[in-house]
Amino acid sequence: MRSDYMRPVSEGVVRGVAGSLARAGLRLLLPACLLGVALYLMVIDLLHMPNGRLRGQTWAGVDFHTYLAAAVTGLQHGWFEIYDQTLVRSTQSELVPNQFTQPFLSPPVDSWLAAPLAALPYGIAFAVWASVLLLALVMALGWSSSYRGPARVAAVAVAITPWWVLLAIYVGQVVPLVAAALLVAWRLVRQDREIAAGLVLSVIVLKPNTAVLVPFVLLAAGRWRTFVACAAASGVIAGMSVLAVGVEGVHDYLGSLGHLPGGATALTLGGAFGLSGSAAMVVRAGIVLAALVAGFTQRGRPGMAMAIGAIASLLTAPYLHNSDLCVLVAAGWIVWHEAPVWRAALVAMLLAASPYLLVRNLGTPLTGWVHIEAAFLAGLVVTALLTRQVEGRAIDTAALTGRAEFVRHVTA
């Protein structure tokens, strides 16, 4: 009798558990699929990296190779010699004889970052460097997101599938650290930790041409504490750099910038639209002005101001390389979270950046990405002007620390 009484109860429990497991499986299905696609694309990217070491060439770690050569030059001969390109080239050849050489055109701080690795064997040093770059970007994406659990893992994995992200890791470029700094600063400024955000933004000095306008657009958005903190920290770093390399070193550095490597203008207004001279200056000035005005209208949404500033920085830069588009990933990540209306466009851009299309020679050419950036920035500026937000918050701070499902998160 007792067993007959308990049977409906036990059957109900079983059905309830089965239903819960089914619902949980459905919730995990999309993140799992996205994660699988992301891993597949990353494998394709690594196996078909243009001119990479996996195809018998020597592009792997070429930028880290240059940073480390400058660091070794500074440690052995004094930091005032790091822009002696003949000396740096000789050091590069000693580090890796079969690696082609390139001039060191980065700020001194880039070589300082590489200096602690100078005592390690080159292969181990590069592995550590590349791991730090990837880990920094992945952690920044995950920490700044409103997604949690498997959804966050899948979202981050998808975000790093554009071919230029793994290219940046592959060559050891510092720009993933700049992108990571933008994302960390975005979360900090959302939490009203403006001074901390400004200090983090000073990481931009690693490669100023990729995101230099972000602090200024934040200033226009009313985040003056962030701007002051960033300017102060950047000023200290600049002062230390001048003291380290000396006046002659600064002169050599500025002189070296006049001899940029080939292809450095493909991602600029000049390369994409054929603008040069005064015409390019006028267009750049217009972009800067539009970004500042848009930032002023987004005083309640500093994240959107940061995204606008980042894209404007890319468009106005006098020179860029493929890997510098990592900053576009950071800007797109912010826009995805703060302005859902742009998600369809962001998905389209993500697909256009697929390494699979690149392998099939169907990818968007570099100059095409300048056109995409220009259209994206124009749309963001127009949207900002039409939807002014001078008060309030686009994302509640709790949304960045609480639990969220893949299809449920706070919207703008």
Summary of the structure (lengths in Angstrom):
residues: 412
radius of gyration: 23.6
end to end distance: 58.4
largest distance: 97.5
contacts: 1399
relative contact order: 0.11
helix: 74%
strand: 0%
